[in-house]
């Protein structure tokens, strides 16, 4: 499957050299009406999950592409996504990626097979986890 938002995600990364949050990126893409299909995905949080998945899929795909083609580093976190020039001191070393996250987000079966109930279970698990004593 080809990610329909990948070109626009790349364009927005280049347009925001200071970086952008995932939420900010999602709002930009939503305003450009790139999530019409996801907005109709079903009940609950499934539409939001699908938008999140498309963005993360594009980012993890671009992370490898930009390193291979431009030797640029794409730092990915929900609060700050930024494209950087490679560092001179480790110019030939590939940066530390997060292979488990990239494997998850690059697997289109996850996107197709995740249901509204799955998303509800994930959110309940996160809520339970965050309420545990630290």
Phi and psi restraints in degrees (value plus and minus 20) as a CYANA .aco file:
   2 UNK   PHI    -114.9   -74.9
   2 UNK   PSI     110.7   150.7
   3 UNK   PHI     -93.6   -53.6
   3 UNK   PSI      97.3   137.3
   4 UNK   PHI     -89.7   -49.7
   4 UNK   PSI     -37.2     2.8
   5 UNK   PHI    -121.8   -81.8
   5 UNK   PSI     -23.0    17.0
   6 UNK   PHI     -75.3   -35.3
   6 UNK   PSI     -69.2   -29.2
   7 UNK   PHI     -79.9   -39.9
   7 UNK   PSI     -59.2   -19.2
   8 UNK   PHI     -94.0   -54.0
   8 UNK   PSI     -53.8   -13.8
   9 UNK   PHI     -81.0   -41.0
   9 UNK   PSI     -65.7   -25.7
  10 UNK   PHI     -81.1   -41.1
  10 UNK   PSI     -64.4   -24.4
  11 UNK   PHI     -80.0   -40.0
  11 UNK   PSI     -61.5   -21.5
  12 UNK   PHI     -89.3   -49.3
  12 UNK   PSI     -56.2   -16.2
  13 UNK   PHI     -82.5   -42.5
  13 UNK   PSI     -62.1   -22.1
  14 UNK   PHI     -89.9   -49.9
  14 UNK   PSI     -51.6   -11.6
  15 UNK   PHI     -97.3   -57.3
  15 UNK   PSI     -35.3     4.7
  16 UNK   PHI    -144.6  -104.6
  16 UNK   PSI      52.4    92.4
  17 UNK   PHI     -81.4   -41.4
  17 UNK   PSI     -40.7    -0.7
  18 UNK   PHI     -99.1   -59.1
  18 UNK   PSI     -30.8     9.2
  19 UNK   PHI      83.1   123.1
  19 UNK   PSI     149.1   189.1
  20 UNK   PHI    -172.0  -132.0
  20 UNK   PSI     131.4   171.4
  21 UNK   PHI    -103.8   -63.8
  21 UNK   PSI     141.1   181.1
  22 UNK   PHI     -81.5   -41.5
  22 UNK   PSI     -60.6   -20.6
  23 UNK   PHI     -80.8   -40.8
  23 UNK   PSI     -64.9   -24.9
  24 UNK   PHI     -81.6   -41.6
  24 UNK   PSI     -62.9   -22.9
  25 UNK   PHI     -83.0   -43.0
  25 UNK   PSI     -61.8   -21.8
  26 UNK   PHI     -83.2   -43.2
  26 UNK   PSI     -61.6   -21.6
  27 UNK   PHI     -83.2   -43.2
  27 UNK   PSI     -62.8   -22.8
  28 UNK   PHI     -80.5   -40.5
  28 UNK   PSI     -68.7   -28.7
  29 UNK   PHI     -86.8   -46.8
  29 UNK   PSI     -54.9   -14.9
  30 UNK   PHI     -84.6   -44.6
  30 UNK   PSI     -63.1   -23.1
  31 UNK   PHI     -82.8   -42.8
  31 UNK   PSI     -48.5    -8.5
  32 UNK   PHI    -105.6   -65.6
  32 UNK   PSI     -12.9    27.1
  33 UNK   PHI      37.9    77.9
  33 UNK   PSI      19.8    59.8
  34 UNK   PHI    -110.9   -70.9
  34 UNK   PSI     -23.2    16.8
  35 UNK   PHI    -136.7   -96.7
  35 UNK   PSI       7.1    47.1
  36 UNK   PHI     -78.6   -38.6
  36 UNK   PSI     -65.7   -25.7
  37 UNK   PHI     -84.4   -44.4
  37 UNK   PSI     -61.4   -21.4
  38 UNK   PHI     -88.0   -48.0
  38 UNK   PSI     -54.2   -14.2
  39 UNK   PHI     -83.3   -43.3
  39 UNK   PSI     -41.3    -1.3
  40 UNK   PHI    -126.0   -86.0
  40 UNK   PSI      -0.4    39.6
  41 UNK   PHI     -90.7   -50.7
  41 UNK   PSI     -39.5     0.5
  42 UNK   PHI     121.9   161.9
  42 UNK   PSI    -183.6  -143.6
  43 UNK   PHI    -100.1   -60.1
  43 UNK   PSI     147.4   187.4
  44 UNK   PHI      43.0    83.0
  44 UNK   PSI    -157.0  -117.0
  45 UNK   PHI    -112.5   -72.5
  45 UNK   PSI     -16.6    23.4
  46 UNK   PHI     -78.4   -38.4
  46 UNK   PSI     -63.7   -23.7
  47 UNK   PHI     -79.0   -39.0
  47 UNK   PSI     -62.4   -22.4
  48 UNK   PHI     -84.3   -44.3
  48 UNK   PSI     -63.4   -23.4
  49 UNK   PHI     -79.7   -39.7
  49 UNK   PSI     -62.9   -22.9
  50 UNK   PHI     -86.7   -46.7
  50 UNK   PSI     -57.9   -17.9
  51 UNK   PHI     -83.3   -43.3
  51 UNK   PSI     -66.2   -26.2
  52 UNK   PHI     -77.6   -37.6
  52 UNK   PSI     -66.3   -26.3
  53 UNK   PHI     -80.8   -40.8
  53 UNK   PSI     -66.3   -26.3
  54 UNK   PHI     -80.3   -40.3
  54 UNK   PSI     -61.8   -21.8
  55 UNK   PHI     -84.8   -44.8
  55 UNK   PSI     -67.9   -27.9
  56 UNK   PHI     -86.3   -46.3
  56 UNK   PSI     -57.5   -17.5
  57 UNK   PHI     -79.9   -39.9
  57 UNK   PSI     -66.9   -26.9
  58 UNK   PHI     -81.8   -41.8
  58 UNK   PSI     -63.0   -23.0
  59 UNK   PHI     -84.5   -44.5
  59 UNK   PSI     -65.4   -25.4
  60 UNK   PHI     -90.0   -50.0
  60 UNK   PSI     -51.6   -11.6
  61 UNK   PHI     -87.1   -47.1
  61 UNK   PSI     -66.4   -26.4
  62 UNK   PHI     -86.0   -46.0
  62 UNK   PSI     -51.6   -11.6
  63 UNK   PHI     -75.9   -35.9
  63 UNK   PSI     -67.4   -27.4
  64 UNK   PHI     -91.7   -51.7
  64 UNK   PSI     -64.9   -24.9
  65 UNK   PHI     -79.4   -39.4
  65 UNK   PSI     -67.5   -27.5
  66 UNK   PHI     -87.2   -47.2
  66 UNK   PSI     -53.7   -13.7
  67 UNK   PHI     -88.4   -48.4
  67 UNK   PSI     -67.1   -27.1
  68 UNK   PHI     -86.4   -46.4
  68 UNK   PSI     -62.3   -22.3
  69 UNK   PHI    -109.5   -69.5
  69 UNK   PSI     -51.8   -11.8
  70 UNK   PHI    -144.8  -104.8
  70 UNK   PSI     -23.2    16.8
  71 UNK   PHI      32.2    72.2
  71 UNK   PSI      21.2    61.2
  72 UNK   PHI    -128.1   -88.1
  72 UNK   PSI     128.3   168.3
  73 UNK   PHI    -124.4   -84.4
  73 UNK   PSI     107.8   147.8
  74 UNK   PHI    -126.4   -86.4
  74 UNK   PSI      88.8   128.8
  75 UNK   PHI    -106.4   -66.4
  75 UNK   PSI     109.0   149.0
  76 UNK   PHI    -141.5  -101.5
  76 UNK   PSI     100.2   140.2
  77 UNK   PHI    -170.4  -130.4
  77 UNK   PSI     135.6   175.6
  78 UNK   PHI     -79.2   -39.2
  78 UNK   PSI     -52.2   -12.2
  79 UNK   PHI    -107.5   -67.5
  79 UNK   PSI     -42.4    -2.4
  80 UNK   PHI    -175.3  -135.3
  80 UNK   PSI      96.5   136.5
  81 UNK   PHI    -135.8   -95.8
  81 UNK   PSI     103.6   143.6
  82 UNK   PHI    -165.7  -125.7
  82 UNK   PSI     125.0   165.0
  83 UNK   PHI    -121.5   -81.5
  83 UNK   PSI     106.0   146.0
  84 UNK   PHI    -144.0  -104.0
  84 UNK   PSI     136.8   176.8
  85 UNK   PHI     -92.6   -52.6
  85 UNK   PSI     132.5   172.5
  86 UNK   PHI     -84.7   -44.7
  86 UNK   PSI     132.5   172.5
  87 UNK   PHI    -104.7   -64.7
  87 UNK   PSI     115.4   155.4
  88 UNK   PHI     -81.6   -41.6
  88 UNK   PSI     -55.1   -15.1
  89 UNK   PHI     -90.8   -50.8
  89 UNK   PSI     -40.9    -0.9
  90 UNK   PHI    -156.7  -116.7
  90 UNK   PSI      25.5    65.5
  91 UNK   PHI     -80.4   -40.4
  91 UNK   PSI     -51.5   -11.5
  92 UNK   PHI    -116.8   -76.8
  92 UNK   PSI     -28.7    11.3
  93 UNK   PHI    -104.9   -64.9
  93 UNK   PSI     110.8   150.8
  94 UNK   PHI     -89.7   -49.7
  94 UNK   PSI     116.1   156.1
  95 UNK   PHI     -82.9   -42.9
  95 UNK   PSI     143.3   183.3
  96 UNK   PHI     -94.2   -54.2
  96 UNK   PSI      94.7   134.7
  97 UNK   PHI    -116.4   -76.4
  97 UNK   PSI     157.0   197.0
  98 UNK   PHI    -132.4   -92.4
  98 UNK   PSI      66.9   106.9
  99 UNK   PHI     -80.7   -40.7
  99 UNK   PSI     -55.1   -15.1
 100 UNK   PHI     -87.8   -47.8
 100 UNK   PSI     -60.3   -20.3
 101 UNK   PHI     -86.6   -46.6
 101 UNK   PSI     -64.3   -24.3
 102 UNK   PHI     -85.6   -45.6
 102 UNK   PSI     -59.0   -19.0
 103 UNK   PHI     -79.9   -39.9
 103 UNK   PSI     -62.7   -22.7
 104 UNK   PHI     -82.3   -42.3
 104 UNK   PSI     -72.4   -32.4
 105 UNK   PHI     -96.4   -56.4
 105 UNK   PSI     -35.8     4.2
 106 UNK   PHI    -112.8   -72.8
 106 UNK   PSI     -20.4    19.6
 107 UNK   PHI    -113.8   -73.8
 107 UNK   PSI      84.3   124.3
 108 UNK   PHI     -86.3   -46.3
 108 UNK   PSI     -41.0    -1.0
 109 UNK   PHI     -83.3   -43.3
 109 UNK   PSI     -56.0   -16.0
 110 UNK   PHI     -80.1   -40.1
 110 UNK   PSI     -65.9   -25.9
 111 UNK   PHI     -80.9   -40.9
 111 UNK   PSI     -68.5   -28.5
 112 UNK   PHI     -89.3   -49.3
 112 UNK   PSI     -55.6   -15.6
 113 UNK   PHI    -115.1   -75.1
 113 UNK   PSI     -32.2     7.8
 114 UNK   PHI     -93.8   -53.8
 114 UNK   PSI     106.1   146.1
 115 UNK   PHI    -122.2   -82.2
 115 UNK   PSI     150.7   190.7
 116 UNK   PHI     -79.7   -39.7
 116 UNK   PSI     -57.2   -17.2
 117 UNK   PHI     -85.8   -45.8
 117 UNK   PSI     -59.2   -19.2
 118 UNK   PHI     -80.9   -40.9
 118 UNK   PSI     -64.0   -24.0
 119 UNK   PHI     -84.4   -44.4
 119 UNK   PSI     -62.4   -22.4
 120 UNK   PHI     -80.1   -40.1
 120 UNK   PSI     -61.2   -21.2
 121 UNK   PHI     -84.7   -44.7
 121 UNK   PSI     -61.8   -21.8
 122 UNK   PHI     -81.4   -41.4
 122 UNK   PSI     -63.7   -23.7
 123 UNK   PHI     -87.2   -47.2
 123 UNK   PSI     -59.3   -19.3
 124 UNK   PHI     -84.0   -44.0
 124 UNK   PSI     -60.6   -20.6
 125 UNK   PHI     -84.7   -44.7
 125 UNK   PSI     -60.9   -20.9
 126 UNK   PHI     -84.0   -44.0
 126 UNK   PSI     -62.1   -22.1
 127 UNK   PHI     -83.6   -43.6
 127 UNK   PSI     -63.9   -23.9
 128 UNK   PHI     -83.8   -43.8
 128 UNK   PSI     -63.3   -23.3
 129 UNK   PHI     -83.3   -43.3
 129 UNK   PSI     -59.1   -19.1
 130 UNK   PHI     -94.5   -54.5
 130 UNK   PSI     -37.3     2.7
 131 UNK   PHI    -112.6   -72.6
 131 UNK   PSI     -24.1    15.9
 132 UNK   PHI     -90.2   -50.2
 132 UNK   PSI     124.9   164.9
 133 UNK   PHI     -84.3   -44.3
 133 UNK   PSI     123.5   163.5
